[in-house]
């Protein structure tokens, strides 16, 4: 077996038993990253740093001081600040920005022995569902439709991280999920993507898109690997005022495989018009698998689901317009026309530095926060958000977790929906509600579409009950037995 065929759990065992050195493992992944360059999954590769970190890991392993992630090579979404390594957020406006500090989450990964392979590509400032808005070019999905050689999107905004894990050029990766940006790429690329509860993982040092909606979380090839990564990423951080101070469980220990007596909700509002038959088929198959595992299936109603997308696309741009006001060419990053009057320099820098999608969302956000429209749009959206959260609270009185599709379709071709922002926004129809309510949710591969592309199943749980979410996902993963390789590897 090649080192890149190992799961995170398998690599842990191989390293512990000295069947493989951290340096050999990392060398294999450095080579895999180089071979996968056609996918454009990385904005920046860090092979020298990776090998230095691997050597240090081997030293700690020899001393019996190995951490939980010792020697494990990871891709870090280029939204996480990494000390001494360029951080771009997929935007030209952060040109030349090299942080002097480390994000809390990535710092905890290095503390536990993980290795940095590089910074993965993303939609600019995490704004997108396709990874087509990056200033560094689109990421290509390692999968292809049967009989169709067109390049497909990996989903967004964390498409580079998802593509890297799917193409086996990283053992895991970090992502951020604001409206579905971990779960939707996971669905499109046939891997596992986990969005924890809001406040479970620190946002400090992660470039902000929408502060009340951003959720850092892991990508991996298996549910077990996701559980292992989450334990290192999670934890209270006094530097983040929204970080919750509660103990971090052993998520891997929750994967008991015993679901007997659990009540699983099926939301009737998630059966949308025009949903492909394959998506509904995979969802029904998931329901049948959980019945066979001893679960009780309960239909639930989340009546305000229909308002989730409109509310999200008011709240998220509003917060983005505020967060992105700091990029003005004065303190760091791109500066255009420094010899002009200050206001003109601001305008020239932001016009040149931001892409079209970022400009669109900043303008929407500024509009809904403006005098005369704040109550009509922003405050109303906040009230709808509360109603959506209350729908889930009512559901938890009847069920322990909810099963739904992850996305309303399989991956689409690069450029296919770029001229229709509304069609692009509809990709988040099943993922946005969990963000508005701050709930944990996971996407796992549930099967294939009629043209041979991965389709995801989503499990949503109570706040801070990632253990149940992972346990249900683990049983679904075993039942699905998903082991298809993407075309990039199979060919």
N, C-alpha and C positions, 0 to 999 in steps of 0.2 A: 504494500500500500504506500502510495506517495504521501509525503508529509501534508500536502494540501488537500488530501482526501480525508484527513482526520477531522472530527468535530472538536469543539473546544474541550469537551469532557475527555475525548480520546487523547488529545494532545497533552492534557494535564496528566493523565495516567502514564503516557509514554515518557514524559519528562521526569516524572517522579520515579519511575523504574529504570531510569538511565538508558532506555532503549533509543532515545533521541536527545540530542543536545538542543538547547535554545538557539544556539547559533545556526545549527543545521536547519531547524524549523524556520527561522527567520530568513535565512538565505533562500530557501525554497519559495517563500512568499515574496521576497524582493524580486526574484526572477519572474514570479507569476504576475506581479504588478507591471513589470516591464513588458511582458508578453500581452497584457491586456490593454496596452495604451490605445489601441484603436477604439475602445469603448469610451475613452475620455472620462473615466470615473474619478481621476485624481486631478486636482489643480496643481498640487505640489507633491512630489515624492521625496521621502527623507531616508534613503537607503543607508547613508553613513550613520545617522543617528540610530536607526533601527539596529544595525550591527553592534554599535557601542552598547545599546541597552540590552541586547541579547547576551553579550559577553558578561555584563554585570549580572544578568539573570543566572547564567551558568555558575558564576562565583557564589551567588547566594544559594543556589540549589546544592552545590558541593558542600557548603557549610551547614546545610539543614535549615536554612532561613528563608525558604521559598514562600512567596506570597500567594494568595488565591489565584492570581492571574499570571504567575511567573512565566515569562518567556512567550506570552501569547501575543501575536502580531495583530494590531487593530488599525482600521482606518478611522480617522476623526473628521467628522463633517466640518467644513471650513467656515462654520459659524461659531465654533468653540475657539476661544483665544488660547494659543499655545506659546509659551514663553520662548522667545528667540526664533520662532518659526512663523513666517508670513501668514497672516490671517486676512481673508478678503471678503467674506460673506458673499462670494460670487459676484462682486461689484467692482467696477473701475474706481469708484469713489474712495475705496480703501487702498488704493495703489501705494505700495511701499510700506504699509502698516505692519510692523513687527512688534507684537506685544511684549512688554517687560514683565508680564505676569501670566499665570496659568489659570484657566477656568477651574472651578472647584471640581467638577465631574472628571475632567481629564486628569487633573492632579491626583484624584483618588485612584484612577486607573493605573497611573504610573506608580503610586504608592504601593499598589498591590502587585506590581511586577510586570504589567502589560508593556508592550513595545509599540512605538509609533511608526507605522509604515508610510504615512503621508496624510495630506489633507484632501478630503474627498469633495467632489464637485456638487453643486446645488443650484437650485433656482435662486436668482439674485435676492438677497435678504430673506430667503425662504419663501418668497412670494411666487407660488406656482404649483401646478399639479402634474408637471411633465418633465421638469429639468431642461426646459427649452429656453428659459429666460436668463441663464447664467451668462455673464460677460465673457466667460472663458469657453463658450461653445456648449452645445447640447451633449448630454450623456446618452450613449446607446444601450438599450436593453440587450443583455446577452441572449435573449430568446428571439425566435422568429416564428411567424405564422407558417403553418404547413403549406408548402407550395407557393410561398410568397417571400421574396427576398428583401422586401422593404424594411428599412431600419425602424425599430419601434422605440417609443419612449420607455424609460424605466419607472415613470411616475415621479412625483415631486412632493415636497421640495428636496427630500433627502435621496435623490436618485443616484448620486455618485456612491453613497454608502451602500445602498441596496444592490447596485450593479456589482460593486466590488465583492460583496459577500456571495452573491449568486454566481459570479464568475470564479469563485474560489481564489481570489487574490487578497483576501483578508479573512481571518478566522472570526471576526466580528467587527462591528462598527457602531459609532454613535450617530444618532439622528436627533431631530427635533420635530415635534408634532404640534402644530398650531390649529390645523383644521383637518388633519389626516395625513400629515407629511412623513410619518413613519409607516403607518398601516397601509396606505394606498401603494407606495412603492414596494412594500413587502409583498402585497398581493400581485402586483404586476411582474415581479421577478421570481416568484416562487420560493420565498424565504419567510422567516418569522420576524415580525416587527412588533415591539411592545411599547405602548404609551403608558407610563405609570400614572398614578394619581397626581394631580396638581399639588406641588409642594413636596413631593417625595424625593425628587432630584433637584439639586440646586441649579438655579438659572444664572448664578454669578459667573461672569466671564463668558457667557454665551451672548452673542450679539442679538439684541432684542428685535423682534418683529412686533408682536402684540403681547404685552407683558402679562396680561391676565389669562392668556390662552396658551402660551409657549410651554411645552412639556419636553424636556430632554429624556431620551430613552435609547435602548439598544436594538441593534439588528443582529441576527445570528441565523445559522442554518437549522437549528433545532430549538424546541421549547426549553430543554434543559440548559443549553448554552445561554439562552436569553436570561434564564433565572440566575445563572452564575454571574453574568455581566451586571445584571441589575443590582445584585447585592453589593458590588463594589461601587456602582454609580450612585446609589441612594444614600441618604443620611442628612441629618440636620446641618445647616450652614448658617451661622450667625451673620454672615455677610449678605445673605438673601432674606429680606423681610418676609417673603412668602414661603420660605422653607419651614416645614413642619417638624417640630421636635418630638419624634417618637421613634422607638426602637426599630431597627431594620431586621426583619425576620430572615431566616435561612430559607430563601425561596426554593432552592433545589430540593430541600427536604419536603416541600409541599407536594412534590410530584409523586403521590402515592398510587395513582391510578384507580383509586376507589371513589366513585361518584354516586354510589347507591344512596338514594333518598334525596339527592339534590333536585331542586326545582329549577328548570331552565325556561326562561321566558322567550317567546317568539313574538316580536312586535308586529302587529298587523299593518302599521303604517309604513313599514319598510318594504312592502310589496308595491312597488311603484309602476306606473304605466310605462310600457315600452322596455321593461327590464328583459334582457336576453334570457331565453329559455335555459341556457346552460348555467347562468347565475342562480336561477330558481332551483334547478336540478341539484346543484352542489349544496345549496342551503338545505333542501329537503333531505339530501343524503346525510348532512351533518346532524339534522334532527333525528334521523333513524339511528345513527351511530350512538347518540346520547341515550336514546330509548333503550338500545341494546345494552348500554353500560349501567342501566338501572335508574336513569333519571326520569323524573316526571316532567312532561312538556306542558307548559301553561301558556296559552295565548294572553298577551298583555297589550295594553293600549298606551301609546306615548302620543297623546293627541296633538301636542304642539310641535311635533316633528316637522310638519310642513313649513313652519316659520323659522326653522333652525338656520337654513342657508341665508335668508334675507337678514336675520339678526346678526349672524356671523360677519356678513359682508358689509355691515355697518360698524360693528364693534372693532373688528380687526383692522380695517383701514384707519379708523379714528385713532387707535393706539399707535399704529405705524406712523401716521403723520406726526405725532408727538415725538416718538422715539427717533425718527430719522431727521428731526430738525437739527440734531447735533452735527450732522455731516455738512460742514459749511466751508471747508478748505482752509480753516484757520489753524487748527491745532495738529491735525494729522491727515494723512491721505492726500488725495488729488487736490491740486489748486490750479485754477485756470484764471489767467488775467490778474495776477497779483498786483499789477501797477494801476489797476482801475480803482474807482471809488468802491468802498466796501460792499454796498448793496449790489453793485454790478458784478463784483467778484463772486458773491454768493450765488447769484443767478447763473453766471457762466459755469461755475464749478458744478452746481447741482444739475444743470442741463446736460453737461458733458458726462458727469459721473454716474447718473442714474439711468437705467434702461426704461423702456416704455411701460412695462408692467408696474414697476415701482412708482413711476410718475403717476400712472392711472390711480393706484391705490392711495398715494399721498393726496392727490386732488380730491378723491372721494372722501377720504378721512377729514381733510380740512373743511370740506363743504358741510359734512354732517355735524361738525363741531362748531360751525359758525353761528353767529347771532341770528336768531330767528328760525334756525333749523335744529338746534341742539335738542330741544324738547320733542320736536316732531320726529326726529330720527334716532339720535343716540340714546336719549332717555327711554324712548319706547323700546328700542332694541334691548336695553338692559332689563326692562320689565319682562320682555319675552324670554330672555335668558333665564330669569328666575322661574318662569312657568315651566320651561323645559327641564330645569333641575328638579322641580317639584313633581313632574311626570315620572322621573326616575325614582324619586323617593317613594312615590305611591307604588311603583312596580316592585320595589324591594320588600314591600310588605307581603308580596305573593311569591317572589322568586329569589333565587340565590345568585343567578347570573343570567345574562341575555345572549342569545345567539342570533347573528344577523350576517348578511353578506358584508364584505369589506368595501367593495366598489361596485358600481352598476355595470361595469364592463371589464373585459380583459384589456391589456395594453393596446394602445392605438399607435398608428404610424407617426413618425416625427413630422411635424408640420400640419397634421391632419385637422387639428382644432384651433390652431394658433390665431386664425382670423375671426374667431368667435369666442370672446372672453366668457360669455355666459355658459356656453357648452363646456368650457374648461372648468368653470366654477362648479358645475353640476357633478363633477367627479367626486366631490366631497360630501355628497348627499347623505351617505351612511356613516361617515366618520365625524362630521362636525358636531352632532349632538353631544357626544361624550366629551369633547373639548369644552363646550359651553358649560357642561355640568362638572367638569374637572375629574371625571371618572377614569379608572384604569381600563384599558382595552388592548387586545392583542389580535393580530392577524396571522393566521397560519395557512399554508397551502391546503386547499380542500379538494382540488381536482383540476381538470383541464377543460378549456372551452372546446367548442366544436372544431376550431382550427389549431388546437394543440397548445394553447397558451395557459399559464397558471391562473387560477381563480382563488381568491382568498375567502376564508371564513373568519368572522370576527366574534370574539367573546368580550362582553362588557361586564364589569363587576361593580360592586359597592366601593365607595371611597376607601382606600388603604386596604383593600382585600385583594391584593395582587395574587395571594396564594391560591384563592379559589379560581381566579382567572387562569392562572398557569396550570392548575390541576385539570381543569376542563379542557384547556388547549392541548395538554399532553395526551389525554385520552383521544381527542379528535385526531391529533397527529399520528398516533399509533394506528388508528382505524384507517386513516387515509393512506398510510404507507407511501407517501409521496417521495419518490426517489428519482424522478426524471431529471436528466441533466439538460441545462440550456444548450442551444445550438452552438454557442461559442465554445463549449467544452466537448459536446457530443460529436461535433463535426471534426 
